[in-house]
Amino acid sequence: MPGGHAERLFVPETAEDIAAVLHEASDAGIPVTVSGARTGTVGGAVPFGGWVVSLERLNKIKRIDKATMTALVEPGVILAELMRAAETEGLFYPPDPTEWSCQIGGTVATNASGARSFKYGATREFVIGLTVVLADGDVLRLRRGDVFSNGDGVVTLATESGRIITAKVPTYKRPNVRKNVSGYFNETPLDAIDLFIGSEGTLGVITEIELRLVPKPEGFFSGVVFFEKHGDLLAFVDEVKAASFAGRKSNDPVGTAPGSDMSASLVEYFDDRALSFIREKFPETPERMAGAVYFEQETTAETEDDLFEAWNAMLERHGADIDRSWFTTTDADREKMRAFRHALPVAVNERVVRNRQKKIGTDMAVPDENFPGFLKYQKEMLDASGIDYVIFGHIGDCHLHANLLPKTDEEATRSRHIYGRFVAQSIMLGGCVSAEHGIGKLKSKYLYVMMGERYLNEMAELKRAFDPKGILGRGNMFGMDYRL
Ligand SMILES: Cc1cc2nc3c(=O)[nH]c(=O)nc-3n(C[C@H](O)[C@H](O)[C@H](O)COP(=O)(O)OP(=O)(O)OC[C@H]3O[C@@H](n4cnc5c(N)ncnc54)[C@H](O)[C@@H]3O)c2cc1C
């Protein structure tokens, strides 16, 4: 996102420092952009004037408690570091937005999700406590389960200084999709903590986070399996999903009790073009495949043999090229598979830079029943366009990223039109415009299309309750021109 600029940069070391900066900014009406590790893909941390508060020095893991399986962290802790620290205690932090260099605060602010959300849900599911510094420097301490919206959809919160804030939760109907970060969260009744998760730096600065952890799975069985026929791949995914959902219902959410059925923790998709792309970094990727699925199954010593057999039978049933596929149970090879998955978005970003054009990437999820039709619609339109593209992502959650890679200005214009048609189609099919990356500045006009004037105004009313002068995260979600 070009053109970002700021007048001042603050790198505070304490929450009190942040409160002081915000207090001053609020008095002067100066916009403040919160910056995490800046791995976000929608320009949320890019400032257009005003001040920037970077959280890189609030980077302490304050506590990992094995007994309660919780972690207390500052927002600037890097995700990879938290994952490592949890693992040394025999614990596991499942949210995995592919890019491990992001900050925990950034993942909470965007309600990040990723491959493992198929089984474990998004970051929201793991946040049990938050401390938030509001736009005027006042502080909110929130615990999951403490404060809910009332029958009129109003949340009432007391700040540390004793101020009472009442906020009306927006009334839009949430799309029936597995993942959605398009606009403020608005379940009924709404736990107040959920307002701030996914609020993209527009309601306050998150300065402390308490997270739920889970026991570290004993073992993993992972595979990258290749298919010659796309129809076989889709049928395989359907059966994996059905088996995994059935396993979760049978009182065994982890799916690893002895004799239990399979339950994938991640199910990721690569189309044929994505495989060609990734072959530049992983030349061992087989040629002439219609696509691949990357999966992971948690195992124990008692279950692993049964589970290997169950997966093998399913792969055979659906015509996977088992001989040329890759399977592992070791940490080292699992890391290689993760690197394979991560290499794709990175390679895409590198190509975009080389082309000197902007990436145009979708992040839409649609209801399960509309997913095959939506994928077909996208592939047909992209094939007909002659523009380079790859499709990959979280097929288990009916959420793929179609990345258009224009080489010229003319292709860039057509790519934007195609993107617009995908947005319209997704909304028409009951889907959302952003399933995990957030709206930021790049996608605000599409949020407007999805919400319409009325619901965007309801979101603005909510924001005004916490940030009456509209100084925080200006441009995020609402767009730069929206007058709060
Ligand atoms: C290669 C690659 C792959 C990715 N894959 C995924 C994926 O699969 N799933 C996914 O969800 N994301 C993915 N992302 C996006 C990204 O990693 C996430 O959005 C990440 O959660 C943002 O964290 P950050 O620390 O970089 O935040 P930033 O980018 O710095 O900020 C993101 C937003 O959060 C706000 N913010 C940051 N910290 C705070 C805070 N403490 N308080 C209040 N507001 C704050 C910022 O103002 C901004 O609006 C990917 C990114 C890359 C580069």
PDBQT file of the ligand as one rigid body, heavy atoms in Angstrom, charges set to zero:
ROOT
HETATM    1  C1  LIG A 501       2.896 -14.764   3.935  1.00  0.00    +0.000 C 
HETATM    2  C2  LIG A 501       1.710 -14.362   4.780  1.00  0.00    +0.000 A 
HETATM    3  C3  LIG A 501       0.688 -15.291   5.012  1.00  0.00    +0.000 A 
HETATM    4  C4  LIG A 501      -0.408 -14.937   5.812  1.00  0.00    +0.000 A 
HETATM    5  N1  LIG A 501      -1.384 -15.864   6.056  1.00  0.00    +0.000 NA
HETATM    6  C5  LIG A 501      -2.398 -15.562   6.899  1.00  0.00    +0.000 A 
HETATM    7  C6  LIG A 501      -3.383 -16.541   7.244  1.00  0.00    +0.000 A 
HETATM    8  O1  LIG A 501      -3.351 -17.683   6.788  1.00  0.00    +0.000 OA
HETATM    9  N2  LIG A 501      -4.361 -16.165   8.106  1.00  0.00    +0.000 N 
HETATM   10  C7  LIG A 501      -4.445 -14.903   8.651  1.00  0.00    +0.000 A 
HETATM   11  O2  LIG A 501      -5.354 -14.639   9.437  1.00  0.00    +0.000 OA
HETATM   12  N3  LIG A 501      -3.535 -13.956   8.327  1.00  0.00    +0.000 NA
HETATM   13  C8  LIG A 501      -2.524 -14.258   7.482  1.00  0.00    +0.000 A 
HETATM   14  N4  LIG A 501      -1.597 -13.302   7.180  1.00  0.00    +0.000 N 
HETATM   15  C9  LIG A 501      -1.783 -11.929   7.704  1.00  0.00    +0.000 C 
HETATM   16  C10 LIG A 501      -1.075 -11.567   9.019  1.00  0.00    +0.000 C 
HETATM   17  O3  LIG A 501      -0.051 -12.410   9.361  1.00  0.00    +0.000 OA
HETATM   18  C11 LIG A 501      -2.045 -11.317  10.128  1.00  0.00    +0.000 C 
HETATM   19  O4  LIG A 501      -2.993 -10.379   9.778  1.00  0.00    +0.000 OA
HETATM   20  C12 LIG A 501      -1.415 -10.930  11.481  1.00  0.00    +0.000 C 
HETATM   21  O5  LIG A 501      -2.334 -11.377  12.419  1.00  0.00    +0.000 OA
HETATM   22  C13 LIG A 501      -1.154  -9.446  11.750  1.00  0.00    +0.000 C 
HETATM   23  O6  LIG A 501      -0.229  -9.328  12.826  1.00  0.00    +0.000 OA
HETATM   24  P1  LIG A 501       0.860  -8.159  12.863  1.00  0.00    +0.000 P 
HETATM   25  O7  LIG A 501       1.519  -8.164  14.206  1.00  0.00    +0.000 OA
HETATM   26  O8  LIG A 501       1.758  -8.239  11.696  1.00  0.00    +0.000 OA
HETATM   27  O9  LIG A 501      -0.086  -6.894  12.766  1.00  0.00    +0.000 OA
HETATM   28  P2  LIG A 501      -0.010  -5.592  11.801  1.00  0.00    +0.000 P 
HETATM   29  O10 LIG A 501       0.023  -5.983  10.384  1.00  0.00    +0.000 OA
HETATM   30  O11 LIG A 501       1.104  -4.716  12.295  1.00  0.00    +0.000 OA
HETATM   31  O12 LIG A 501      -1.402  -4.949  12.160  1.00  0.00    +0.000 OA
HETATM   32  C14 LIG A 501      -2.595  -5.529  11.751  1.00  0.00    +0.000 C 
HETATM   33  C15 LIG A 501      -3.769  -4.707  12.283  1.00  0.00    +0.000 C 
HETATM   34  O13 LIG A 501      -3.888  -4.876  13.689  1.00  0.00    +0.000 OA
HETATM   35  C16 LIG A 501      -3.757  -3.620  14.361  1.00  0.00    +0.000 C 
HETATM   36  N5  LIG A 501      -2.973  -3.902  15.582  1.00  0.00    +0.000 N 
HETATM   37  C17 LIG A 501      -1.774  -4.539  15.647  1.00  0.00    +0.000 A 
HETATM   38  N6  LIG A 501      -1.420  -4.686  16.936  1.00  0.00    +0.000 NA
HETATM   39  C18 LIG A 501      -2.414  -4.141  17.697  1.00  0.00    +0.000 A 
HETATM   40  C19 LIG A 501      -2.638  -3.994  19.098  1.00  0.00    +0.000 A 
HETATM   41  N7  LIG A 501      -1.769  -4.440  20.005  1.00  0.00    +0.000 N 
HETATM   42  N8  LIG A 501      -3.763  -3.354  19.494  1.00  0.00    +0.000 NA
HETATM   43  C20 LIG A 501      -4.672  -2.911  18.599  1.00  0.00    +0.000 A 
HETATM   44  N9  LIG A 501      -4.515  -3.024  17.274  1.00  0.00    +0.000 NA
HETATM   45  C21 LIG A 501      -3.405  -3.635  16.825  1.00  0.00    +0.000 A 
HETATM   46  C22 LIG A 501      -3.071  -2.695  13.370  1.00  0.00    +0.000 C 
HETATM   47  O14 LIG A 501      -3.434  -1.359  13.610  1.00  0.00    +0.000 OA
HETATM   48  C23 LIG A 501      -3.631  -3.222  12.053  1.00  0.00    +0.000 C 
HETATM   49  O15 LIG A 501      -4.893  -2.684  11.818  1.00  0.00    +0.000 OA
HETATM   50  C24 LIG A 501      -0.498 -13.620   6.360  1.00  0.00    +0.000 A 
HETATM   51  C25 LIG A 501       0.530 -12.691   6.116  1.00  0.00    +0.000 A 
HETATM   52  C26 LIG A 501       1.615 -13.054   5.331  1.00  0.00    +0.000 A 
HETATM   53  C27 LIG A 501       2.691 -12.043   5.097  1.00  0.00    +0.000 C 
ENDROOT
TORSDOF 0
